């Protein structure tokens, strides 16, 4: 069966992406100007993304200025959890949209006490399809992937995996209870994105968290070095 893509629909999407990219460029300049490392967290629903984020905030907050933009289609569930860490958080409810766009992030940044030389974490709506289209102006994109989802997600949703700078394979504490092929998983990952960093761990048990935080701090330092004029 073949589906015809209407030219009008294509034109509308192109227009939306063009507008989004203008806001993304503004966000990117804001982050660079203020030495902010912006980390865009994407995943499918239930990957453990919020748990990972909260653990990350707890580990970083003693040494870094932090702020969070949390997105869901509805409810303030995640922002209330994140606020328990004491970190400033702005909730975005996207309503009919199943993803964030750069304009939403642009306006959220104006409502957050974002400090120079810190991190902004942008937690997107759980979705492995649409967010790959929308650049938010982030410094790095991190895909959180749970082993409970099966090892074939990279070949089912290749665009999301292709654009990730780091892939965090979460919930490995459940490995003894699942029929999950780790070797096949890594082969799929390397087939789709051979350049991405890959970490394994469990936000619930804290396994792999030191390596993850070290990567974040390394990338933040790298971004600042790159921004210094020669």
N, C-alpha and C positions, 0 to 999 in steps of 0.2 A: 504494500500500500504506500502511495506517495502523497505527501502533503504539500500543498502549494503555499509558499510564504508570500503574503500580500505585500506589494510594494509600499503601500501606505504604512503598514506595520513596521517594515524595515526602516522607512524614513523616520518614523517616530522614535524608534530605538536609537538610531544614529544621532538624532537630535538630543535625546536624553543623555547619551553617553558623552556627547560633545559638551553639554552644559556641565555634566558631572566632572569632566576633566578640567574645566576651567576652575572649579572650586577645589579640585584635588591639587592643582598647581599652587593655588593660594595657600592651602593647608601645608603643602610641602615646604614652601618658602617660610611660612611661620615657624615650622618645626626647626628648619635649618638656622634661621635667624636667632632663635632662642636656645640653640644647642639641646633640643628636645629629641629624644629617641621615641618615636611613635611605633608601637607594636600592635598590629592588626591581628586579632585572634579569630580564626574561622574554624568551623567544624560542623558536623551534623548534630542534631539534637541528642542530648544524653551522653556526649563524649566525655564529660567531666571537665569541661572548659572553665566553668565558674569556680570549681574546687581548685583547679590548677592556678587560676588567677589569684584567688584568695591566699593560697600558700605562697605564691610569688610575692605578693604585696607584703606579707608578714616578714619575708626574708629580706626584702629590699628596703623597707621603710626606714631603717635605722641609718642608712647611708645615702639615700637618694630621695629627691622630691618626686612625688607620685601623684597621678590623677587618673581617673577611669571614666570612660564613656561606655555604658552598658546598654545593649539594645535587645529588645524583644518585641514581638508583635503586640503584646499586651502584658499588663501586670508590672509591678515593681519588685517582684520576687528577688531577682538577682541583685538589684541595686541596694536593697535592704540588707542582703547578706554581705555584700561588699562593704557597705558602710560600717559594719561591725568591726572592720579592721582599723577604722579611724581615718581612712583615706577618702578624699573628696571624690564623689562620684556623681555623674549626670546620667539619668535614665532617659533613653529615647524609646518611645513606643512607636513602632513603624506602621501600626494599623494594617491596612491592606497590603503593605509592601513586606516581602519576606527577606529584606536585606537593608543594610545601611547604604546611604550614598554620601558623597563628599559634602554636599550642601548641609545635610543634617549634622555632620561632624563639624563643619565650619561654624554653625550657629551654637553647637554645644560647647565649643572651645571658648566662646565669649562668655559663657556662664560658669566656667570652671576657674578656680584659682590655680592656673598652670604656672609653675615656677620654671625659671631658666635652669638648664643643665640637669634635667630630670627625665622621667619616663611618663608617657601617656599611653595607657593600654586601652585599646578600642575593641570591645567584645561584640562581635557581630551576631546577628540572628542565626540560630542553628540552621544551616542550609548548605549543601554541597554543590549547588548549581549556580544560582544567580550572583552571589557575591564576587565570583571571579571576574565578572564583567566590569565591576565598579571599583576603580582606583580611589582610595580615600586620601592619598597623599602620604601614606604611612612610610616609615623608614624600613620596616621589615614586616613580612606577612608570615604568620605562624599557623600551621594547620594542626589542630589537635584531633587525633584519630584513636578511637578506642578499639582494643582487640575484640570487644563484644560485637563489633560491626562486621567482622569477617575480614579475611586477608585480601579480598579482591576489589576493595574500594578504589585503589589507584587506577585500575583499568576501567572501572565503571564511571568514574568521575575524573577523568584525566586532567581537565583544564584547571581544576582546583589544586591538584597535586603539582602540576607543572609550575604554578606561580608561587609556590611556597618557598620561602627562604630556609625554613626549618620545619620539620615534621616531628611532632611529639607523639609517640605511640604510647597511649595511656592505658591504665588498668592492667598492667602486666602481672599484678598480684593474682589476677583471676586465671592466669594461664593454665594452672593444673586442672581447672574445672571446665575448660573449653576445648573444642576441637579446632585449634588454631595452628596453622602451619607457618611458623616464624620465617623459615627459609624462603618459602614462596612469597610471603609478605614483602620481604626485603628485595627479592628479585623483581616483583612488580614495581616497587618504589623506584629502584634504579633504572628500570625500563622507561618509566615516565619522567623521572626527574633525577638524573645522575648527579646534579650539582648541589642539591639541597642537603643541609645538615640533618641528620636523623638521630633522635634521642629516644630511648625507651625508659619508661618509669611508671610510677603510680602516684598521682596527686594525693590519694587517700592514705597511702602508707609512707609517703615522702621519698620513696625510692626514685633516684634519678634527678631529684630536685637540685642538688648541688651543681650537677653538670648543666642543668637548664639555666640556673641563675648565673653561672660562670659565662655561659654563652651570651646571655643578655648583656652582661657588663663588658664583655669583650667587644660585642657589636656596637655598644654605645661609645666605647673608647675609639673604635675604628671610625665611626661616623664623625666624631669630633676632629680626629687627625686629618680626615679627608677634607674637612671644611676649612682648615687653616690654609690661607694663601701661601703659595711657595715663595 
